[in-house]
């Protein structure tokens, strides 16, 4: 007949208060100061999070919500300098929106290409 396991939930006379895990010290590990010194000498980056206030957060533009009848989205990758120039032109003229700036730029490019 096979042995049956003891059911700990049925019996309350078991005393396990003397049971504690053994504390084991790792004797092979180098000291923390030695590890820091070696990491610094090897130019190993720290994985600690950056200190608060150090990271520079880029400025966010105010959202542009205008009802103009333009309902098709046009996404394009461009350099940051080009995007900044488009926004600067739009902001320099009161009442302009990005769609109108794009329409004017396309019209100017067409005139330039037809003249060439």
Secondary structure, 3 states (H helix, E strand, C coil): CCCCCCCCCCCCCCCCCCCCCCCCCCCCCCCHHHHHHHHHHCCCCCCCCCCCCCCCCCCCCCCCCCCCCCCCCCCCCCCHHHHHHHHHHHHHCCCCCHHHHHHHHHHHHHHHHHHC
